[in-house]
Amino acid sequence: MKKYTLSLALGLMMIAGMSSCFHHRHDISISVSDDENEFEMDADYGRNKSHKVQVYLNNHLLSNSGVSIRNGFVDDEVTLDDKTTFYINTNPGELSIRINKNENSEESCERVREVCEELKQILADN
């Protein structure tokens, strides 16, 4: 009886531990930093939203560059046809975009900011 109780307790602890590992897969964390020199957005989200993020970025931000996100991975400084330069790092479930305001026009910075705002909406949608 003691072994049965011990096995049952151990089993329940393992199930509780495993469920906590999977519990966070739908959590979304987005941080935005905007100061006089730089605009930056970092996001962690469920891997199930990675395809939507990839398609949106390819169509709305990276379409005028030689870079596109394939398989969810990019870690590169990107220069668009209009000379907008920014850094992007993306992995499935993670995204970081950073633009230097001193090296880009106000319009370019605003465009990147708008893309990031749209991405926040995409990530918030279920």
N, C-alpha and C positions, 0 to 999 in steps of 0.2 A: 504494500500500500504506500509506503514511503517513497519507493522508486517511481510509482505511478504519479504521485503528487509532484515530485521533483521534475519528472519528465513533462508533465502538463504545464507547470510553472515556467520551465525553460522554453517550451514551445510557444507559450503565450508571449513571453518576452521577445522571442525572435520575431514573431508576427508583428508585434508592436514596433519593434525596431525597423523592420522592413517597410512597414506602412509609412513611417515617418520619412524614409528615404524618398518615397514616391509622392508624398504629400505636396512637396514644393514645386512640382513640375508645372503647375499652372500659375505660380506666383510671377508677378511682373515688377521689376524694379527699374525705374527710369530716373536718371539724374541729369539735370541741365545746369551748366555753368556758363554765365555770360558776363564777361567783364570788358574793360576797355580794349584789351588786346586779343581776346580769344573767345570764341563760342564753342562749347563742347556739349555733346550729348552722349551718355553711356546708358545702355539698356541691357538688362538680363530678362529673358522671357522664355516661355515654353518652346521647346524645339519644334513643336507642332505649328508654330507661327512663322518659322524660319522661311518657308517658301513664299508666303505673302510678303514678308519684308524684302526678300531677294528680288521678287518680281517688281515691287514698287521702286526699289532703289535702281534697278536696271532701267526702268522706264522713265523715271522722273529725275534722277540725279546723274546717273552714269551714262545716259544715252549719248551724250556728246563727248565721250572719251574713248580711249582704247581699252578701257577696263570694264569687265562685267563680272558679276558674282556668279560663279558656277560651283555647285556642290556646297554652297554656303560659306566659302572661304575667300577672304581678301584681306591683305595686310599691306597697304600701299599708300603712297602719296599720289594723289590723282590730280591731273591738270585737264580741265575741260577745254573745248574749242575756244571758249571766250576768255581763256587764261585764268579762270577760277582755279585755285589750288587748295586742296584740303586733304586731310589724312582720314582714311577709313580702315577700320579693322572689324571684320565680321567673321563669326563662327556660328554654327547652328546654335541658336538661343542666346547669342551675345552680339552686341553692336556698339561701336564707338566711332563717332564722327567728330572731327576737330578742324576748325578753320581759323586761321590767323587773320584778324581784322585789319592789321597793318599792311598785309601783303595782298589784300583783295579789296575790290570795290565794295561799297555799301550795298549795292544791288546783289552782288554775289553772296555776301554774307546773309542778306535777307532771304535769298532763295534757299540757301542751306538751312536756315532757321525754319522756313516754311515747310521744307521737306521733313525736318525733324518733328514739327508739330503734327503733320499728317501721319507720320510713323507712330506717334503716341496714340493717335486715334485708332490706327490699325491694330496696335497691340492691345488696346483696351477693349476692342470688339471681341465678342465670344464667337 
